[in-house]
Amino acid sequence: MEFSRRQTMQIAAAVGAAALSAPNIARAATPKLVVVGGGTGGASVAKYVAAAAKGAVDVTLVERNPLYMTCYFSNLYLGDHWDFDRLAHNYEAMKAVHGVNVVHAHAQSVGDGAVTLSDGSTLAYDRAVVAPGIDFKYELYEGFDEEIASTLVPHAYKSGNQLLLLKQQIMGMEDGGTVVIATPPNPYRCPPGPYERASMIAGWLSKHKPASKVLILDPKSKHSKQGLFTEAWNRLYPGMVEWVGGDFTGGALPVVDAKNRTVITADDEEFEADVLNFIPAQKAGQIAIDSGLTGDGDWASVDPMTLESTLVPGVHVLGDACANGDMPKSGFSANSQAKVCAQAVMAAMTGKKAFPPRFRNTCWSLVGDDYGIKVGANYKAGDGKIEKTDGFISQTNEDDATHAATAAEGFGWYEAMTSDIFG
Ligand SMILES: Cc1cc2nc3c(=O)[nH]c(=O)nc-3n(C[C@H](O)[C@H](O)[C@H](O)COP(=O)(O)OP(=O)(O)OC[C@H]3O[C@@H](n4cnc5c(N)ncnc54)[C@H](O)[C@@H]3O)c2cc1C
């Protein structure tokens, strides 16, 4: 059949109109995943769903900061083993390579099929993932809040500017001064974190201000990798690091006199610091609380098979913000949970088969030059919680080569983890 020039143009116009409207129809039918929090857990799930879905799921990631500063290896910056800039990661590959729609905004709440942003606009979702990390329970402490932490007594437990402030304070301290690290009660982000920090600070002080001390005040009566840290401190920094455990306060939380950099225990004992690193008790990131995901508790309860909230259907919570059973709150855990969650989300949104969940974690701590220790475990979805199946830990009396190999593994892990998420 022959078409006239006029008919040909009409057909071309109709085809053009169809072509223009087709993506709209397809887009409307494409299920929407909105992920709140572009940290280790949230960015991992956004990338993994986008990579697996290949356009079959429309993935949006809401993150308030343009750069992600890792907390892991932030202690190494304090010890001069890592540059501050190396902690920063951007979202360029997330957008350009994986096609994730990255929105830099503060999310206010999640629920009823929409994420509400602080400017009042909304993002509709078929499924949502909430991974906001932690916030601090300042309400438990008199005279201590985020303003004081940002200017005077840094917790430096979210990386970023407070980390710079803490390092400046340590570098400005007189030789012979005392750095006090007041650690939080369980559960909290990165159980070995405060003790790795004590090690890194002691390492720096031993080179630059050798008459100084590091005092750890702990509301707990024991801590992560305790035998291994104690062995390392005695060996590498003899007489420099002192740990005062929870027996001294009966586990009660201390009072902070921030202006005088003094920690006052429940039985009125006072510990004065030249530099005070006070790490408060923790809870899930505020948006999880405001969205009803934590119920009456501090952490979001989830189904261990899928990481879906037990309180708000269609919303998954992972990383530090969830009640993660036997798993520690770590970056490795958040990334492992994200892979399980990505499968569950794909199954729910596209019908793709999900495999039985398996979770893993390893926490490496650098305690000195070429001196690493580690603890790790495997986990399964148990009865209502994530359950440990088996684990391993470095041994005391390991030789130098083993410590050096463990330290090198830790450095390798950082590169692998950050390129898995942001590459
Ligand atoms: C000193 C220290 C050392 C550590 N070392 C290790 C280690 O060696 N290995 C390890 O595995 N883990 C380590 N961790 C723990 C690790 O950093 C955390 O467990 C991990 O970051 C948790 O990931 P997440 O996604 O839950 O939270 P995060 O990584 O904190 O991400 C949360 C993201 O959500 C964003 N966000 C929050 N609320 C909103 C909102 N309302 N709107 C928009 N965006 C929002 C935040 O800006 C942030 O980017 C360490 C932690 C510390 C403090």
The ligand as a Tripos MOL2 file, in Angstrom:
@<TRIPOS>MOLECULE
LIG
   53    58     1     0     0
SMALL
NO_CHARGES

@<TRIPOS>ATOM
      1 C1         34.3120    5.2530   65.2450 C.3       1 LIG1
      2 C2         33.5720    4.2310   64.4340 C.ar      1 LIG1
      3 C3         34.2580    3.1920   63.8260 C.ar      1 LIG1
      4 C4         33.5730    2.2430   63.0760 C.ar      1 LIG1
      5 N1         34.2750    1.2350   62.4850 N.ar      1 LIG1
      6 C5         33.6140    0.2760   61.8020 C.ar      1 LIG1
      7 C6         34.3460   -0.7840   61.1750 C.ar      1 LIG1
      8 O1         35.5810   -0.8490   61.2470 O.2       1 LIG1
      9 N2         33.6400   -1.7230   60.4780 N.ar      1 LIG1
     10 C7         32.2800   -1.6550   60.3560 C.ar      1 LIG1
     11 O2         31.7040   -2.5250   59.7110 O.2       1 LIG1
     12 N3         31.5670   -0.6630   60.9480 N.ar      1 LIG1
     13 C8         32.1900    0.3020   61.6500 C.ar      1 LIG1
     14 N4         31.4840    1.3270   62.2310 N.ar      1 LIG1
     15 C9         30.0120    1.2800   62.2180 C.3       1 LIG1
     16 C10        29.3920    1.7920   60.9160 C.3       1 LIG1
     17 O3         29.8490    3.0890   60.6170 O.3       1 LIG1
     18 C11        27.8730    1.8240   61.0460 C.3       1 LIG1
     19 O4         27.4210    0.6510   61.6640 O.3       1 LIG1
     20 C12        27.2340    1.9480   59.6740 C.3       1 LIG1
     21 O5         27.5750    3.2070   59.1270 O.3       1 LIG1
     22 C13        25.7200    1.7960   59.7480 C.3       1 LIG1
     23 O6         25.1620    2.0200   58.4950 O.3       1 LIG1
     24 P1         23.7030    2.6620   58.3720 P.3       1 LIG1
     25 O7         23.3890    2.6810   56.9160 O.co2     1 LIG1
     26 O8         22.7730    2.0160   59.3130 O.co2     1 LIG1
     27 O9         23.8790    4.1550   58.9130 O.3       1 LIG1
     28 P2         24.7950    5.3190   58.3120 P.3       1 LIG1
     29 O10        25.9500    4.7670   57.6010 O.co2     1 LIG1
     30 O11        25.0170    6.2790   59.4250 O.co2     1 LIG1
     31 O12        23.8790    6.0210   57.2200 O.3       1 LIG1
     32 C14        22.7160    6.7190   57.5590 C.3       1 LIG1
     33 C15        22.4920    7.7780   56.4810 C.3       1 LIG1
     34 O13        21.1560    8.2510   56.5660 O.3       1 LIG1
     35 C16        21.1560    9.6570   56.3840 C.3       1 LIG1
     36 N5         19.9350   10.1540   57.0250 N.ar      1 LIG1
     37 C17        19.5420    9.9440   58.3130 C.ar      1 LIG1
     38 N6         18.3250   10.4720   58.5270 N.ar      1 LIG1
     39 C18        17.9500   11.0330   57.3500 C.ar      1 LIG1
     40 C19        16.7860   11.7330   56.9460 C.ar      1 LIG1
     41 N7         15.7820   11.9740   57.8080 N.pl3     1 LIG1
     42 N8         16.7070   12.1870   55.6710 N.ar      1 LIG1
     43 C20        17.7300   11.9600   54.7890 C.ar      1 LIG1
     44 N9         18.8590   11.2880   55.1170 N.ar      1 LIG1
     45 C21        18.9570   10.8280   56.3810 C.ar      1 LIG1
     46 C22        22.4540   10.1190   57.0330 C.3       1 LIG1
     47 O14        22.8560   11.3800   56.5400 O.3       1 LIG1
     48 C23        23.4020    8.9920   56.6610 C.3       1 LIG1
     49 O15        24.0820    9.2370   55.4470 O.3       1 LIG1
     50 C24        32.1660    2.3160   62.9510 C.ar      1 LIG1
     51 C25        31.4730    3.3680   63.5580 C.ar      1 LIG1
     52 C26        32.1740    4.3270   64.2930 C.ar      1 LIG1
     53 C27        31.4180    5.4590   64.9230 C.3       1 LIG1
@<TRIPOS>BOND
     1     1     2 1
     2     2     3 ar
     3     2    52 ar
     4     3     4 ar
     5     4     5 ar
     6     4    50 ar
     7     5     6 ar
     8     6     7 ar
     9     6    13 1
    10     7     8 2
    11     7     9 ar
    12     9    10 ar
    13    10    11 2
    14    10    12 ar
    15    12    13 ar
    16    13    14 ar
    17    14    15 1
    18    14    50 ar
    19    15    16 1
    20    16    17 1
    21    16    18 1
    22    18    19 1
    23    18    20 1
    24    20    21 1
    25    20    22 1
    26    22    23 1
    27    23    24 1
    28    24    25 2
    29    24    26 1
    30    24    27 1
    31    27    28 1
    32    28    29 2
    33    28    30 1
    34    28    31 1
    35    31    32 1
    36    32    33 1
    37    33    34 1
    38    33    48 1
    39    34    35 1
    40    35    36 1
    41    35    46 1
    42    36    37 ar
    43    36    45 ar
    44    37    38 ar
    45    38    39 ar
    46    39    40 ar
    47    39    45 ar
    48    40    41 1
    49    40    42 ar
    50    42    43 ar
    51    43    44 ar
    52    44    45 ar
    53    46    47 1
    54    46    48 1
    55    48    49 1
    56    50    51 ar
    57    51    52 ar
    58    52    53 1
@<TRIPOS>SUBSTRUCTURE
     1 LIG1         1 GROUP 0 **** ****
